Amino acid sequence: MDFHDFSFRVRYSETDQMGVVYHGNYPQYLEMGRVEWLRSLGVSYKSMEENGIILPVISISINFKKSAVYDDLLRVRTIIRKKPMVRIEFDYEIHNEQGELLALANTVLAFMDAKKNKPVKCPDYLLDKLKV
């Protein structure tokens, strides 16, 4: 299993009038976790795109446990449990600074050739860096 933790503070603009994070912001939090997980491996989304690989999300699920609120320091744990092939699957845990579990999530993305719009296998330069 390979994982990466990323922390950030909830901004006012991400909340409703009660100070609770709007549920539609969570996919962005998951994306931030994925981007930082890749960056921790020395790979960036930008470099992948420059090499002709895009990663569209093909499924997403979020199970909310407790609300995040304005100014919470959140920790997104991004977990990869199995070796990616044409798809890469991530699990996530989102906790507040008290360690309370706020959400569990899962996303599946596909490696795609940007020019041909066809699925391709996970690039070797990424596979070589994984611990799964």
C-alpha positions as CSV (number, residue, x, y, z in Angstrom):
1,M,0.0,0.0,0.0
2,D,1.3,3.5,-0.9
3,F,-0.2,6.6,0.7
4,H,0.4,10.3,1.0
5,D,-1.0,12.8,3.5
6,F,-1.8,16.4,2.5
7,S,-3.2,19.1,4.8
8,F,-4.9,22.4,4.1
9,R,-7.3,24.8,5.8
10,V,-10.9,25.2,4.8
11,R,-11.6,28.5,3.2
12,Y,-14.6,30.6,3.9
13,S,-15.7,30.5,0.3
14,E,-16.0,26.7,0.5
15,T,-18.8,26.8,3.2
16,D,-22.4,27.6,3.4
17,Q,-24.1,30.1,5.7
18,M,-23.7,27.7,8.6
19,G,-20.0,27.5,8.1
20,V,-20.2,23.9,6.9
21,V,-18.2,22.8,3.8
22,Y,-20.5,22.4,0.8
23,H,-20.5,18.7,-0.3
24,G,-19.6,19.7,-3.9
25,N,-16.1,20.8,-2.7
26,Y,-15.0,17.3,-1.7
27,P,-14.2,16.2,-5.2
28,Q,-11.7,19.1,-5.4
29,Y,-10.2,18.0,-2.1
30,L,-9.7,14.5,-3.5
31,E,-8.1,16.0,-6.6
32,M,-5.7,18.0,-4.4
33,G,-4.8,14.7,-2.6
34,R,-4.1,12.9,-5.9
35,V,-2.0,15.8,-7.3
36,E,0.1,16.0,-4.1
37,W,0.4,12.2,-4.1
38,L,1.9,12.3,-7.6
39,R,4.1,15.3,-6.7
40,S,5.5,13.3,-3.8
41,L,6.6,10.7,-6.3
42,G,8.3,13.3,-8.4
43,V,5.6,13.3,-11.1
44,S,3.2,16.1,-11.9
45,Y,-0.1,16.1,-13.8
46,K,1.4,18.8,-15.9
47,S,4.4,16.6,-17.0
48,M,2.0,13.7,-17.7
49,E,-0.1,15.9,-19.9
50,E,3.0,17.2,-21.6
51,N,3.9,13.6,-22.3
52,G,0.4,13.0,-23.9
53,I,-1.3,11.3,-20.9
54,I,-4.5,12.5,-19.4
55,L,-6.3,11.0,-16.4
56,P,-10.1,11.6,-16.5
57,V,-12.1,10.5,-13.5
58,I,-14.5,7.6,-14.5
59,S,-16.0,7.0,-11.1
60,I,-16.3,8.7,-7.7
61,S,-17.9,7.9,-4.4
62,I,-17.9,9.8,-1.1
63,N,-19.3,8.6,2.2
64,F,-19.7,11.5,4.5
65,K,-19.3,10.8,8.3
66,K,-19.1,14.3,9.8
67,S,-19.1,17.9,8.6
68,A,-16.0,19.9,8.0
69,V,-16.4,23.5,8.9
70,Y,-14.7,26.8,8.1
71,D,-11.1,27.1,9.3
72,D,-10.7,23.4,9.9
73,L,-7.3,22.0,9.2
74,L,-8.1,19.0,7.0
75,R,-5.8,16.1,6.3
76,V,-6.5,14.1,3.1
77,R,-4.9,10.7,3.1
78,T,-4.7,9.4,-0.5
79,I,-4.1,5.7,-0.7
80,I,-3.3,3.4,-3.6
81,R,-3.8,-0.3,-2.8
82,K,-3.0,-2.0,-6.1
83,K,-0.8,-1.7,-9.1
84,P,-2.4,0.5,-11.8
85,M,-2.9,-0.9,-15.2
86,V,-5.1,1.1,-17.6
87,R,-7.0,2.3,-14.5
88,I,-5.8,3.7,-11.3
89,E,-7.9,3.5,-8.2
90,F,-7.5,5.7,-5.1
91,D,-9.1,5.5,-1.6
92,Y,-9.2,8.5,0.6
93,E,-9.7,9.4,4.2
94,I,-10.4,13.0,5.3
95,H,-9.8,13.9,8.9
96,N,-10.0,17.1,10.8
97,E,-7.2,18.3,13.1
98,Q,-8.8,16.5,16.1
99,G,-8.3,13.2,14.1
100,E,-12.0,12.7,13.5
101,L,-13.0,10.9,10.3
102,L,-15.0,13.2,8.2
103,A,-15.3,11.3,4.9
104,L,-14.2,8.1,3.1
105,A,-14.0,8.3,-0.7
106,N,-12.9,6.4,-3.8
107,T,-12.0,7.5,-7.3
108,V,-11.1,5.5,-10.4
109,L,-9.3,7.3,-13.2
110,A,-8.2,6.0,-16.6
111,F,-4.9,6.6,-18.3
112,M,-5.8,8.0,-21.8
113,D,-3.7,9.0,-24.8
114,A,-4.6,12.7,-25.1
115,K,-4.3,12.8,-28.9
116,K,-6.1,9.5,-29.7
117,N,-8.6,9.7,-26.8
118,K,-7.9,6.0,-26.2
119,P,-7.0,4.1,-23.0
120,V,-3.3,3.3,-22.5
121,K,-1.4,1.4,-19.8
122,C,0.0,3.2,-16.8
123,P,3.3,4.8,-17.8
124,D,6.4,2.9,-16.7
125,Y,7.9,6.0,-15.2
126,L,5.0,6.0,-12.7
127,L,5.0,2.2,-12.1
128,D,8.7,2.3,-11.3
129,K,8.0,4.7,-8.4
130,L,5.1,2.8,-6.8
131,K,5.3,0.6,-3.7
132,V,2.3,-1.6,-4.5
